[in-house]
Amino acid sequence: MASAFPVVLVLFVVAGLMAASWFSVRKGPQQTLIRTSLMLTLACCYLMWAITYLAQLHPLEVPKVNLALEH
């Protein structure tokens, strides 16, 4: 049985990247826009990866084997 360890591990990595993006953006008129864009991009990429990963771990439909085709 697979565990949720990779999902939690990647969550902490993404949270660290979000914190780094928060502090690494230079001051300026577009600071809020750049911070928001970086953090939203990281959040969306994480969600897409996590949903895809978890969907492969626990599929809604179990693949059916057709024994007639396998000689």
All heavy atoms as TSV, in Angstrom:
chain	resi	resn	atom	element	x	y	z
A	1	MET	N	N	0.848	-1.182	0.000
A	1	MET	CA	C	0.000	0.000	0.000
A	1	MET	C	C	0.891	1.241	0.000
A	1	MET	O	O	1.858	1.336	0.748
A	1	MET	CB	C	-0.877	-0.040	1.236
A	1	MET	CG	C	-1.800	1.091	1.372
A	1	MET	SD	S	-3.436	0.404	1.489
A	1	MET	CE	C	-4.396	1.756	0.995
A	2	ALA	N	N	0.566	2.159	-0.832
A	2	ALA	CA	C	1.344	3.394	-0.938
A	2	ALA	C	C	0.992	4.336	0.213
A	2	ALA	O	O	-0.094	4.280	0.774
A	2	ALA	CB	C	1.065	4.065	-2.261
A	3	SER	N	N	1.917	5.197	0.535
A	3	SER	CA	C	1.689	6.126	1.638
A	3	SER	C	C	1.504	7.541	1.101
A	3	SER	O	O	1.732	7.822	-0.069
A	3	SER	CB	C	2.866	6.087	2.599
A	3	SER	OG	O	4.004	6.629	1.981
A	4	ALA	N	N	1.114	8.412	1.996
A	4	ALA	CA	C	0.940	9.817	1.643
A	4	ALA	C	C	2.212	10.611	1.877
A	4	ALA	O	O	2.205	11.838	1.760
A	4	ALA	CB	C	-0.204	10.408	2.453
A	5	PHE	N	N	3.306	9.933	2.178
A	5	PHE	CA	C	4.567	10.616	2.466
A	5	PHE	C	C	5.033	11.513	1.317
A	5	PHE	O	O	5.420	12.664	1.563
A	5	PHE	CB	C	5.647	9.596	2.830
A	5	PHE	CG	C	6.976	10.218	3.109
A	5	PHE	CD1	C	7.185	10.969	4.250
A	5	PHE	CD2	C	8.017	10.076	2.204
A	5	PHE	CE1	C	8.411	11.556	4.506
A	5	PHE	CE2	C	9.242	10.661	2.444
A	5	PHE	CZ	C	9.441	11.398	3.604
A	6	PRO	N	N	5.014	11.064	0.048
A	6	PRO	CA	C	5.464	11.955	-1.030
A	6	PRO	C	C	4.606	13.215	-1.162
A	6	PRO	O	O	5.134	14.296	-1.442
A	6	PRO	CB	C	5.350	11.095	-2.287
A	6	PRO	CG	C	5.382	9.702	-1.820
A	6	PRO	CD	C	4.757	9.707	-0.464
A	7	VAL	N	N	3.319	13.089	-0.915
A	7	VAL	CA	C	2.435	14.257	-1.020
A	7	VAL	C	C	2.784	15.286	0.049
A	7	VAL	O	O	2.862	16.490	-0.229
A	7	VAL	CB	C	0.960	13.822	-0.913
A	7	VAL	CG1	C	0.027	15.010	-0.970
A	7	VAL	CG2	C	0.616	12.834	-2.015
A	8	VAL	N	N	3.004	14.825	1.263
A	8	VAL	CA	C	3.354	15.737	2.359
A	8	VAL	C	C	4.746	16.319	2.155
A	8	VAL	O	O	4.969	17.519	2.391
A	8	VAL	CB	C	3.241	15.005	3.720
A	8	VAL	CG1	C	3.710	15.878	4.858
A	8	VAL	CG2	C	1.816	14.536	3.948
A	9	LEU	N	N	5.684	15.491	1.697
A	9	LEU	CA	C	7.045	15.967	1.453
A	9	LEU	C	C	7.058	17.077	0.396
A	9	LEU	O	O	7.677	18.135	0.594
A	9	LEU	CB	C	7.934	14.810	1.019
A	9	LEU	CG	C	9.379	15.178	0.684
A	9	LEU	CD1	C	10.115	15.577	1.952
A	9	LEU	CD2	C	10.068	14.027	-0.007
A	10	VAL	N	N	6.369	16.855	-0.708
A	10	VAL	CA	C	6.326	17.866	-1.772
A	10	VAL	C	C	5.583	19.114	-1.285
A	10	VAL	O	O	5.935	20.229	-1.658
A	10	VAL	CB	C	5.707	17.275	-3.055
A	10	VAL	CG1	C	5.507	18.339	-4.105
A	10	VAL	CG2	C	6.576	16.161	-3.594
A	11	LEU	N	N	4.579	18.933	-0.422
A	11	LEU	CA	C	3.882	20.086	0.147
A	11	LEU	C	C	4.845	20.973	0.932
A	11	LEU	O	O	4.821	22.203	0.802
A	11	LEU	CB	C	2.733	19.630	1.039
A	11	LEU	CG	C	1.983	20.732	1.785
A	11	LEU	CD1	C	1.276	21.662	0.804
A	11	LEU	CD2	C	0.997	20.132	2.761
A	12	PHE	N	N	5.719	20.348	1.734
A	12	PHE	CA	C	6.697	21.129	2.496
A	12	PHE	C	C	7.718	21.803	1.573
A	12	PHE	O	O	8.131	22.941	1.821
A	12	PHE	CB	C	7.397	20.266	3.537
A	12	PHE	CG	C	6.521	19.926	4.718
A	12	PHE	CD1	C	6.461	18.626	5.184
A	12	PHE	CD2	C	5.768	20.891	5.352
A	12	PHE	CE1	C	5.659	18.298	6.273
A	12	PHE	CE2	C	4.955	20.585	6.436
A	12	PHE	CZ	C	4.899	19.283	6.891
A	13	VAL	N	N	8.100	21.133	0.515
A	13	VAL	CA	C	9.031	21.730	-0.452
A	13	VAL	C	C	8.385	22.940	-1.121
A	13	VAL	O	O	9.005	24.005	-1.255
A	13	VAL	CB	C	9.480	20.684	-1.496
A	13	VAL	CG1	C	10.226	21.345	-2.637
A	13	VAL	CG2	C	10.326	19.616	-0.842
A	14	VAL	N	N	7.128	22.796	-1.528
A	14	VAL	CA	C	6.424	23.909	-2.177
A	14	VAL	C	C	6.214	25.056	-1.190
A	14	VAL	O	O	6.356	26.234	-1.556
A	14	VAL	CB	C	5.086	23.421	-2.774
A	14	VAL	CG1	C	4.214	24.584	-3.212
A	14	VAL	CG2	C	5.342	22.495	-3.943
A	15	ALA	N	N	5.898	24.733	0.054
A	15	ALA	CA	C	5.741	25.796	1.067
A	15	ALA	C	C	7.067	26.532	1.271
A	15	ALA	O	O	7.083	27.765	1.427
A	15	ALA	CB	C	5.255	25.198	2.378
A	16	GLY	N	N	8.178	25.806	1.247
A	16	GLY	CA	C	9.490	26.446	1.351
A	16	GLY	C	C	9.784	27.339	0.158
A	16	GLY	O	O	10.326	28.440	0.307
A	17	LEU	N	N	9.418	26.866	-1.032
A	17	LEU	CA	C	9.607	27.697	-2.225
A	17	LEU	C	C	8.724	28.942	-2.187
A	17	LEU	O	O	9.128	30.018	-2.646
A	17	LEU	CB	C	9.321	26.880	-3.481
A	17	LEU	CG	C	10.351	25.818	-3.841
A	17	LEU	CD1	C	9.836	24.957	-4.990
A	17	LEU	CD2	C	11.671	26.458	-4.198
A	18	MET	N	N	7.523	28.793	-1.638
A	18	MET	CA	C	6.647	29.963	-1.498
A	18	MET	C	C	7.250	30.984	-0.541
A	18	MET	O	O	7.215	32.189	-0.808
A	18	MET	CB	C	5.264	29.538	-1.010
A	18	MET	CG	C	4.409	28.913	-2.048
A	18	MET	SD	S	2.801	28.543	-1.338
A	18	MET	CE	C	1.918	28.066	-2.791
A	19	ALA	N	N	7.791	30.504	0.571
A	19	ALA	CA	C	8.431	31.414	1.523
A	19	ALA	C	C	9.643	32.090	0.897
A	19	ALA	O	O	9.861	33.300	1.078
A	19	ALA	CB	C	8.835	30.650	2.782
A	20	ALA	N	N	10.414	31.318	0.123
A	20	ALA	CA	C	11.578	31.904	-0.549
A	20	ALA	C	C	11.153	32.947	-1.573
A	20	ALA	O	O	11.795	33.996	-1.706
A	20	ALA	CB	C	12.394	30.803	-1.224
A	21	SER	N	N	10.064	32.672	-2.300
A	21	SER	CA	C	9.608	33.657	-3.286
A	21	SER	C	C	9.070	34.911	-2.608
A	21	SER	O	O	9.177	36.008	-3.151
A	21	SER	CB	C	8.544	33.044	-4.203
A	21	SER	OG	O	7.339	32.814	-3.499
A	22	TRP	N	N	8.503	34.761	-1.416
A	22	TRP	CA	C	7.986	35.914	-0.682
A	22	TRP	C	C	9.132	36.860	-0.297
A	22	TRP	O	O	9.015	38.078	-0.448
A	22	TRP	CB	C	7.263	35.445	0.574
A	22	TRP	CG	C	6.761	36.572	1.433
A	22	TRP	CD1	C	7.418	37.179	2.450
A	22	TRP	CD2	C	5.500	37.228	1.319
A	22	TRP	NE1	N	6.652	38.168	2.996
A	22	TRP	CE2	C	5.469	38.222	2.327
A	22	TRP	CE3	C	4.415	37.079	0.491
A	22	TRP	CZ2	C	4.374	39.047	2.509
A	22	TRP	CZ3	C	3.324	37.898	0.680
A	22	TRP	CH2	C	3.311	38.874	1.671
A	23	PHE	N	N	10.239	36.293	0.170
A	23	PHE	CA	C	11.340	37.120	0.645
A	23	PHE	C	C	12.320	37.527	-0.445
A	23	PHE	O	O	13.093	38.463	-0.260
A	23	PHE	CB	C	12.093	36.398	1.770
A	23	PHE	CG	C	11.271	36.247	3.013
A	23	PHE	CD1	C	10.862	34.990	3.428
A	23	PHE	CD2	C	10.893	37.354	3.746
A	23	PHE	CE1	C	10.090	34.849	4.579
A	23	PHE	CE2	C	10.126	37.229	4.899
A	23	PHE	CZ	C	9.716	35.957	5.306
A	24	SER	N	N	12.313	36.852	-1.575
A	24	SER	CA	C	13.314	37.145	-2.597
A	24	SER	C	C	12.858	38.181	-3.628
A	24	SER	O	O	13.679	38.647	-4.413
A	24	SER	CB	C	13.716	35.864	-3.318
A	24	SER	OG	O	12.616	35.353	-4.044
A	25	VAL	N	N	11.597	38.543	-3.619
A	25	VAL	CA	C	11.108	39.527	-4.588
A	25	VAL	C	C	11.579	40.917	-4.171
A	25	VAL	O	O	11.438	41.318	-3.014
A	25	VAL	CB	C	9.561	39.472	-4.688
A	25	VAL	CG1	C	9.031	40.584	-5.583
A	25	VAL	CG2	C	9.127	38.121	-5.197
A	26	ARG	N	N	12.138	41.631	-5.140
A	26	ARG	CA	C	12.651	42.973	-4.852
A	26	ARG	C	C	11.511	43.964	-4.647
A	26	ARG	O	O	10.416	43.800	-5.164
A	26	ARG	CB	C	13.509	43.456	-6.009
A	26	ARG	CG	C	14.748	42.645	-6.184
A	26	ARG	CD	C	15.558	43.177	-7.330
A	26	ARG	NE	N	16.700	42.300	-7.565
A	26	ARG	CZ	C	17.455	42.355	-8.612
A	26	ARG	NH1	N	17.227	43.248	-9.553
A	26	ARG	NH2	N	18.473	41.534	-8.742
A	27	LYS	N	N	11.822	45.012	-3.891
A	27	LYS	CA	C	10.839	46.070	-3.668
A	27	LYS	C	C	10.615	46.816	-4.972
A	27	LYS	O	O	11.512	46.988	-5.781
A	27	LYS	CB	C	11.357	47.056	-2.623
A	27	LYS	CG	C	11.620	46.438	-1.292
A	27	LYS	CD	C	10.599	46.890	-0.306
A	27	LYS	CE	C	11.010	46.371	1.062
A	27	LYS	NZ	N	9.896	45.869	1.794
A	28	GLY	N	N	9.396	47.237	-5.163
A	28	GLY	CA	C	9.065	47.978	-6.365
A	28	GLY	C	C	7.565	48.099	-6.521
A	28	GLY	O	O	6.793	47.592	-5.699
A	29	PRO	N	N	7.140	48.751	-7.583
A	29	PRO	CA	C	5.702	48.970	-7.761
A	29	PRO	C	C	4.937	47.677	-8.078
A	29	PRO	O	O	3.734	47.608	-7.842
A	29	PRO	CB	C	5.629	49.947	-8.941
A	29	PRO	CG	C	6.919	49.764	-9.675
A	29	PRO	CD	C	7.929	49.378	-8.643
A	30	GLN	N	N	5.612	46.662	-8.588
A	30	GLN	CA	C	4.939	45.411	-8.962
A	30	GLN	C	C	5.230	44.270	-7.989
A	30	GLN	O	O	5.008	43.104	-8.318
A	30	GLN	CB	C	5.373	44.998	-10.375
A	30	GLN	CG	C	5.105	46.026	-11.440
A	30	GLN	CD	C	3.610	46.274	-11.630
A	30	GLN	OE1	O	2.804	45.380	-11.497
A	30	GLN	NE2	N	3.277	47.515	-11.931
A	31	GLN	N	N	5.702	44.607	-6.793
A	31	GLN	CA	C	6.101	43.583	-5.830
A	31	GLN	C	C	4.939	42.656	-5.469
A	31	GLN	O	O	5.095	41.430	-5.463
A	31	GLN	CB	C	6.637	44.242	-4.566
A	31	GLN	CG	C	7.092	43.251	-3.517
A	31	GLN	CD	C	7.578	43.937	-2.259
A	31	GLN	OE1	O	7.298	45.103	-2.031
A	31	GLN	NE2	N	8.307	43.200	-1.449
A	32	THR	N	N	3.779	43.206	-5.214
A	32	THR	CA	C	2.626	42.390	-4.838
A	32	THR	C	C	2.190	41.491	-5.988
A	32	THR	O	O	1.862	40.318	-5.775
A	32	THR	CB	C	1.457	43.297	-4.411
A	32	THR	OG1	O	1.909	44.160	-3.373
A	32	THR	CG2	C	0.292	42.476	-3.911
A	33	LEU	N	N	2.211	41.998	-7.195
A	33	LEU	CA	C	1.819	41.213	-8.361
A	33	LEU	C	C	2.775	40.041	-8.591
A	33	LEU	O	O	2.343	38.916	-8.847
A	33	LEU	CB	C	1.776	42.100	-9.602
A	33	LEU	CG	C	1.463	41.407	-10.915
A	33	LEU	CD1	C	0.034	40.886	-10.905
A	33	LEU	CD2	C	1.681	42.349	-12.079
A	34	ILE	N	N	4.067	40.299	-8.453
A	34	ILE	CA	C	5.060	39.246	-8.672
A	34	ILE	C	C	4.961	38.186	-7.584
A	34	ILE	O	O	4.986	36.980	-7.865
A	34	ILE	CB	C	6.479	39.849	-8.743
A	34	ILE	CG1	C	6.593	40.753	-9.963
A	34	ILE	CG2	C	7.535	38.766	-8.782
A	34	ILE	CD1	C	7.848	41.593	-9.994
A	35	ARG	N	N	4.810	38.603	-6.325
A	35	ARG	CA	C	4.655	37.643	-5.229
A	35	ARG	C	C	3.420	36.774	-5.431
A	35	ARG	O	O	3.475	35.551	-5.285
A	35	ARG	CB	C	4.513	38.381	-3.892
A	35	ARG	CG	C	5.778	38.821	-3.283
A	35	ARG	CD	C	5.468	39.473	-1.950
A	35	ARG	NE	N	6.669	39.930	-1.302
A	35	ARG	CZ	C	6.678	40.683	-0.223
A	35	ARG	NH1	N	5.538	41.056	0.331
A	35	ARG	NH2	N	7.813	41.048	0.325
A	36	THR	N	N	2.323	37.403	-5.762
A	36	THR	CA	C	1.071	36.667	-5.963
A	36	THR	C	C	1.192	35.698	-7.128
A	36	THR	O	O	0.735	34.552	-7.039
A	36	THR	CB	C	-0.086	37.649	-6.212
A	36	THR	OG1	O	-0.149	38.575	-5.125
A	36	THR	CG2	C	-1.408	36.924	-6.330
A	37	SER	N	N	1.807	36.137	-8.206
A	37	SER	CA	C	1.966	35.272	-9.378
A	37	SER	C	C	2.832	34.054	-9.069
A	37	SER	O	O	2.497	32.928	-9.458
A	37	SER	CB	C	2.581	36.051	-10.537
A	37	SER	OG	O	1.744	37.106	-10.919
A	38	LEU	N	N	3.939	34.263	-8.386
A	38	LEU	CA	C	4.820	33.151	-8.042
A	38	LEU	C	C	4.140	32.160	-7.107
A	38	LEU	O	O	4.195	30.943	-7.318
A	38	LEU	CB	C	6.109	33.668	-7.408
A	38	LEU	CG	C	7.093	34.360	-8.342
A	38	LEU	CD1	C	8.225	34.992	-7.536
A	38	LEU	CD2	C	7.640	33.376	-9.347
A	39	MET	N	N	3.481	32.676	-6.090
A	39	MET	CA	C	2.849	31.791	-5.121
A	39	MET	C	C	1.651	31.060	-5.722
A	39	MET	O	O	1.443	29.867	-5.447
A	39	MET	CB	C	2.460	32.580	-3.876
A	39	MET	CG	C	3.676	33.093	-3.129
A	39	MET	SD	S	3.271	34.116	-1.733
A	39	MET	CE	C	2.871	32.862	-0.553
A	40	LEU	N	N	0.894	31.724	-6.569
A	40	LEU	CA	C	-0.238	31.081	-7.225
A	40	LEU	C	C	0.235	30.018	-8.211
A	40	LEU	O	O	-0.370	28.934	-8.311
A	40	LEU	CB	C	-1.091	32.126	-7.936
A	40	LEU	CG	C	-2.412	31.652	-8.525
A	40	LEU	CD1	C	-3.308	31.087	-7.438
A	40	LEU	CD2	C	-3.102	32.798	-9.231
A	41	THR	N	N	1.319	30.285	-8.902
A	41	THR	CA	C	1.886	29.293	-9.824
A	41	THR	C	C	2.337	28.053	-9.068
A	41	THR	O	O	2.047	26.919	-9.485
A	41	THR	CB	C	3.071	29.898	-10.591
A	41	THR	OG1	O	2.610	31.010	-11.351
A	41	THR	CG2	C	3.705	28.882	-11.508
A	42	LEU	N	N	3.040	28.242	-7.961
A	42	LEU	CA	C	3.486	27.100	-7.164
A	42	LEU	C	C	2.310	26.307	-6.602
A	42	LEU	O	O	2.317	25.073	-6.613
A	42	LEU	CB	C	4.397	27.574	-6.030
A	42	LEU	CG	C	5.778	28.051	-6.461
A	42	LEU	CD1	C	6.472	28.785	-5.320
A	42	LEU	CD2	C	6.613	26.880	-6.930
A	43	ALA	N	N	1.286	26.999	-6.137
A	43	ALA	CA	C	0.120	26.313	-5.579
A	43	ALA	C	C	-0.610	25.507	-6.655
A	43	ALA	O	O	-0.999	24.357	-6.414
A	43	ALA	CB	C	-0.828	27.330	-4.940
A	44	CYS	N	N	-0.778	26.082	-7.832
A	44	CYS	CA	C	-1.475	25.372	-8.910
A	44	CYS	C	C	-0.669	24.178	-9.401
A	44	CYS	O	O	-1.242	23.105	-9.660
A	44	CYS	CB	C	-1.765	26.322	-10.071
A	44	CYS	SG	S	-3.042	27.528	-9.689
A	45	CYS	N	N	0.630	24.328	-9.515
A	45	CYS	CA	C	1.471	23.195	-9.938
A	45	CYS	C	C	1.423	22.073	-8.905
A	45	CYS	O	O	1.339	20.898	-9.262
A	45	CYS	CB	C	2.904	23.654	-10.168
A	45	CYS	SG	S	3.116	24.619	-11.667
A	46	TYR	N	N	1.457	22.428	-7.618
A	46	TYR	CA	C	1.375	21.406	-6.576
A	46	TYR	C	C	0.037	20.690	-6.632
A	46	TYR	O	O	-0.018	19.455	-6.543
A	46	TYR	CB	C	1.582	22.014	-5.189
A	46	TYR	CG	C	1.264	21.024	-4.093
A	46	TYR	CD1	C	2.129	19.981	-3.812
A	46	TYR	CD2	C	0.077	21.100	-3.380
A	46	TYR	CE1	C	1.839	19.042	-2.834
A	46	TYR	CE2	C	-0.229	20.168	-2.409
A	46	TYR	CZ	C	0.647	19.145	-2.134
A	46	TYR	OH	O	0.343	18.218	-1.181
A	47	LEU	N	N	-1.050	21.439	-6.759
A	47	LEU	CA	C	-2.367	20.805	-6.809
A	47	LEU	C	C	-2.505	19.884	-8.008
A	47	LEU	O	O	-3.042	18.780	-7.894
A	47	LEU	CB	C	-3.467	21.870	-6.833
A	47	LEU	CG	C	-3.784	22.522	-5.493
A	47	LEU	CD1	C	-4.789	23.647	-5.690
A	47	LEU	CD2	C	-4.326	21.494	-4.521
A	48	MET	N	N	-2.006	20.302	-9.145
A	48	MET	CA	C	-2.084	19.461	-10.340
A	48	MET	C	C	-1.280	18.180	-10.142
A	48	MET	O	O	-1.745	17.084	-10.472
A	48	MET	CB	C	-1.563	20.239	-11.550
A	48	MET	CG	C	-1.746	19.538	-12.836
A	48	MET	SD	S	-3.487	19.381	-13.186
A	48	MET	CE	C	-3.416	18.308	-14.595
A	49	TRP	N	N	-0.085	18.303	-9.586
A	49	TRP	CA	C	0.734	17.123	-9.337
A	49	TRP	C	C	0.071	16.210	-8.309
A	49	TRP	O	O	0.018	14.984	-8.487
A	49	TRP	CB	C	2.122	17.531	-8.839
A	49	TRP	CG	C	2.926	16.355	-8.423
A	49	TRP	CD1	C	3.647	15.531	-9.232
A	49	TRP	CD2	C	3.055	15.830	-7.092
A	49	TRP	NE1	N	4.223	14.537	-8.486
A	49	TRP	CE2	C	3.870	14.694	-7.176
A	49	TRP	CE3	C	2.561	16.223	-5.847
A	49	TRP	CZ2	C	4.205	13.948	-6.056
A	49	TRP	CZ3	C	2.893	15.471	-4.747
A	49	TRP	CH2	C	3.711	14.360	-4.857
A	50	ALA	N	N	-0.423	16.769	-7.214
A	50	ALA	CA	C	-1.009	15.957	-6.143
A	50	ALA	C	C	-2.257	15.226	-6.617
A	50	ALA	O	O	-2.446	14.048	-6.307
A	50	ALA	CB	C	-1.330	16.843	-4.935
A	51	ILE	N	N	-3.109	15.898	-7.381
A	51	ILE	CA	C	-4.317	15.254	-7.889
A	51	ILE	C	C	-3.967	14.123	-8.836
A	51	ILE	O	O	-4.534	13.031	-8.770
A	51	ILE	CB	C	-5.242	16.297	-8.551
A	51	ILE	CG1	C	-5.827	17.208	-7.481
A	51	ILE	CG2	C	-6.335	15.633	-9.366
A	51	ILE	CD1	C	-6.520	18.437	-8.027
A	52	THR	N	N	-2.999	14.363	-9.718
A	52	THR	CA	C	-2.581	13.321	-10.660
A	52	THR	C	C	-1.953	12.148	-9.915
A	52	THR	O	O	-2.246	10.983	-10.207
A	52	THR	CB	C	-1.580	13.896	-11.672
A	52	THR	OG1	O	-2.177	15.015	-12.319
A	52	THR	CG2	C	-1.187	12.870	-12.700
A	53	TYR	N	N	-1.103	12.421	-8.955
A	53	TYR	CA	C	-0.441	11.366	-8.178
A	53	TYR	C	C	-1.460	10.536	-7.404
A	53	TYR	O	O	-1.431	9.302	-7.429
A	53	TYR	CB	C	0.577	12.004	-7.235
A	53	TYR	CG	C	1.323	11.010	-6.383
A	53	TYR	CD1	C	2.380	10.285	-6.915
A	53	TYR	CD2	C	0.979	10.800	-5.048
A	53	TYR	CE1	C	3.072	9.366	-6.146
A	53	TYR	CE2	C	1.663	9.894	-4.273
A	53	TYR	CZ	C	2.709	9.184	-4.830
A	53	TYR	OH	O	3.382	8.277	-4.054
A	54	LEU	N	N	-2.375	11.208	-6.721
A	54	LEU	CA	C	-3.354	10.488	-5.918
A	54	LEU	C	C	-4.358	9.739	-6.782
A	54	LEU	O	O	-4.846	8.675	-6.386
A	54	LEU	CB	C	-4.062	11.457	-4.975
A	54	LEU	CG	C	-3.184	12.023	-3.861
A	54	LEU	CD1	C	-3.917	13.106	-3.104
A	54	LEU	CD2	C	-2.725	10.923	-2.928
A	55	ALA	N	N	-4.662	10.259	-7.961
A	55	ALA	CA	C	-5.571	9.556	-8.864
A	55	ALA	C	C	-4.937	8.266	-9.375
A	55	ALA	O	O	-5.643	7.288	-9.648
A	55	ALA	CB	C	-5.954	10.452	-10.035
A	56	GLN	N	N	-3.629	8.238	-9.505
A	56	GLN	CA	C	-2.953	7.010	-9.927
A	56	GLN	C	C	-2.839	6.017	-8.773
A	56	GLN	O	O	-2.825	4.810	-8.999
A	56	GLN	CB	C	-1.571	7.331	-10.478
A	56	GLN	CG	C	-1.621	8.054	-11.793
A	56	GLN	CD	C	-0.254	8.434	-12.300
A	56	GLN	OE1	O	0.760	8.028	-11.752
A	56	GLN	NE2	N	-0.223	9.232	-13.339
A	57	LEU	N	N	-2.770	6.517	-7.543
A	57	LEU	CA	C	-2.712	5.620	-6.391
A	57	LEU	C	C	-4.049	4.930	-6.135
A	57	LEU	O	O	-4.094	3.755	-5.792
A	57	LEU	CB	C	-2.320	6.397	-5.135
A	57	LEU	CG	C	-0.867	6.724	-4.946
A	57	LEU	CD1	C	-0.678	7.481	-3.637
A	57	LEU	CD2	C	-0.013	5.488	-4.942
A	58	HIS	N	N	-5.127	5.686	-6.279
A	58	HIS	CA	C	-6.466	5.173	-5.987
A	58	HIS	C	C	-7.389	5.472	-7.165
A	58	HIS	O	O	-8.189	6.410	-7.120
A	58	HIS	CB	C	-7.021	5.828	-4.720
A	58	HIS	CG	C	-6.118	5.678	-3.542
A	58	HIS	ND1	N	-5.930	4.488	-2.913
A	58	HIS	CD2	C	-5.333	6.567	-2.902
A	58	HIS	CE1	C	-5.077	4.642	-1.920
A	58	HIS	NE2	N	-4.684	5.899	-1.891
A	59	PRO	N	N	-7.299	4.681	-8.237
A	59	PRO	CA	C	-8.137	4.953	-9.405
A	59	PRO	C	C	-9.617	4.715	-9.101
A	59	PRO	O	O	-9.979	3.872	-8.279
A	59	PRO	CB	C	-7.629	3.964	-10.452
A	59	PRO	CG	C	-6.948	2.900	-9.682
A	59	PRO	CD	C	-6.443	3.530	-8.426
A	60	LEU	N	N	-10.480	5.469	-9.773
A	60	LEU	CA	C	-11.917	5.305	-9.589
A	60	LEU	C	C	-12.405	4.009	-10.224
A	60	LEU	O	O	-13.308	3.360	-9.716
A	60	LEU	CB	C	-12.666	6.500	-10.188
A	60	LEU	CG	C	-12.439	7.833	-9.488
A	60	LEU	CD1	C	-13.161	8.937	-10.234
A	60	LEU	CD2	C	-12.922	7.771	-8.057
A	61	GLU	N	N	-11.826	3.648	-11.353
A	61	GLU	CA	C	-12.174	2.411	-12.041
A	61	GLU	C	C	-10.961	1.513	-12.076
A	61	GLU	O	O	-9.900	1.914	-12.532
A	61	GLU	CB	C	-12.609	2.709	-13.481
A	61	GLU	CG	C	-14.086	2.705	-13.663
A	61	GLU	CD	C	-14.453	2.886	-15.117
A	61	GLU	OE1	O	-14.032	2.070	-15.947
A	61	GLU	OE2	O	-15.145	3.853	-15.383
A	62	VAL	N	N	-11.141	0.301	-11.624
A	62	VAL	CA	C	-10.044	-0.664	-11.640
A	62	VAL	C	C	-9.914	-1.226	-13.044
A	62	VAL	O	O	-10.916	-1.600	-13.660
A	62	VAL	CB	C	-10.305	-1.797	-10.630
A	62	VAL	CG1	C	-9.198	-2.827	-10.663
A	62	VAL	CG2	C	-10.474	-1.227	-9.239
A	63	PRO	N	N	-8.713	-1.267	-13.590
A	63	PRO	CA	C	-8.538	-1.822	-14.927
A	63	PRO	C	C	-8.967	-3.291	-14.963
A	63	PRO	O	O	-8.689	-4.065	-14.052
A	63	PRO	CB	C	-7.037	-1.697	-15.192
A	63	PRO	CG	C	-6.558	-0.694	-14.223
A	63	PRO	CD	C	-7.472	-0.756	-13.037
A	64	LYS	N	N	-9.661	-3.667	-16.036
A	64	LYS	CA	C	-10.134	-5.038	-16.193
A	64	LYS	C	C	-9.232	-5.772	-17.174
A	64	LYS	O	O	-8.884	-5.243	-18.218
A	64	LYS	CB	C	-11.569	-5.033	-16.706
A	64	LYS	CG	C	-12.534	-4.439	-15.708
A	64	LYS	CD	C	-13.953	-4.480	-16.220
A	64	LYS	CE	C	-14.866	-3.947	-15.154
A	64	LYS	NZ	N	-15.393	-2.665	-15.427
A	65	VAL	N	N	-8.873	-6.987	-16.837
A	65	VAL	CA	C	-8.012	-7.805	-17.673
A	65	VAL	C	C	-8.901	-8.703	-18.534
A	65	VAL	O	O	-9.763	-9.417	-18.017
A	65	VAL	CB	C	-7.053	-8.652	-16.825
A	65	VAL	CG1	C	-6.218	-9.543	-17.708
A	65	VAL	CG2	C	-6.192	-7.754	-15.971
A	66	ASN	N	N	-8.682	-8.678	-19.839
A	66	ASN	CA	C	-9.418	-9.539	-20.758
A	66	ASN	C	C	-8.538	-10.748	-21.034
A	66	ASN	O	O	-7.580	-10.690	-21.784
A	66	ASN	CB	C	-9.747	-8.770	-22.041
A	66	ASN	CG	C	-10.679	-9.550	-22.921
A	66	ASN	OD1	O	-11.004	-10.698	-22.647
A	66	ASN	ND2	N	-11.121	-8.909	-23.987
A	67	LEU	N	N	-8.893	-11.877	-20.427
A	67	LEU	CA	C	-8.076	-13.084	-20.552
A	67	LEU	C	C	-8.174	-13.716	-21.933
A	67	LEU	O	O	-7.309	-14.496	-22.319
A	67	LEU	CB	C	-8.472	-14.084	-19.484
A	67	LEU	CG	C	-8.195	-13.640	-18.047
A	67	LEU	CD1	C	-8.708	-14.671	-17.060
A	67	LEU	CD2	C	-6.726	-13.385	-17.827
A	68	ALA	N	N	-9.214	-13.400	-22.690
A	68	ALA	CA	C	-9.367	-13.972	-24.032
A	68	ALA	C	C	-8.309	-13.440	-24.990
A	68	ALA	O	O	-7.900	-14.132	-25.910
A	68	ALA	CB	C	-10.768	-13.670	-24.563
A	69	LEU	N	N	-7.848	-12.218	-24.761
A	69	LEU	CA	C	-6.851	-11.622	-25.646
A	69	LEU	C	C	-5.434	-12.055	-25.296
A	69	LEU	O	O	-4.530	-11.925	-26.101
A	69	LEU	CB	C	-6.943	-10.109	-25.614
A	69	LEU	CG	C	-8.236	-9.513	-26.185
A	69	LEU	CD1	C	-8.228	-8.007	-25.990
A	69	LEU	CD2	C	-8.398	-9.872	-27.644
A	70	GLU	N	N	-5.234	-12.539	-24.094
A	70	GLU	CA	C	-3.900	-12.948	-23.653
A	70	GLU	C	C	-3.735	-14.453	-23.870
A	70	GLU	O	O	-4.234	-15.263	-23.099
A	70	GLU	CB	C	-3.692	-12.595	-22.192
A	70	GLU	CG	C	-3.676	-11.118	-21.936
A	70	GLU	CD	C	-3.440	-10.803	-20.472
A	70	GLU	OE1	O	-3.156	-11.743	-19.693
A	70	GLU	OE2	O	-3.534	-9.638	-20.108
A	71	HIS	N	N	-3.042	-14.887	-24.918
A	71	HIS	CA	C	-2.836	-16.308	-25.200
A	71	HIS	C	C	-1.504	-16.729	-24.648
A	71	HIS	O	O	-0.496	-16.342	-24.891
A	71	HIS	CB	C	-2.843	-16.593	-26.683
A	71	HIS	CG	C	-4.126	-16.241	-27.357
A	71	HIS	ND1	N	-5.003	-15.273	-26.945
A	71	HIS	CD2	C	-4.715	-16.766	-28.468
A	71	HIS	CE1	C	-6.030	-15.198	-27.748
A	71	HIS	NE2	N	-5.863	-16.103	-28.705
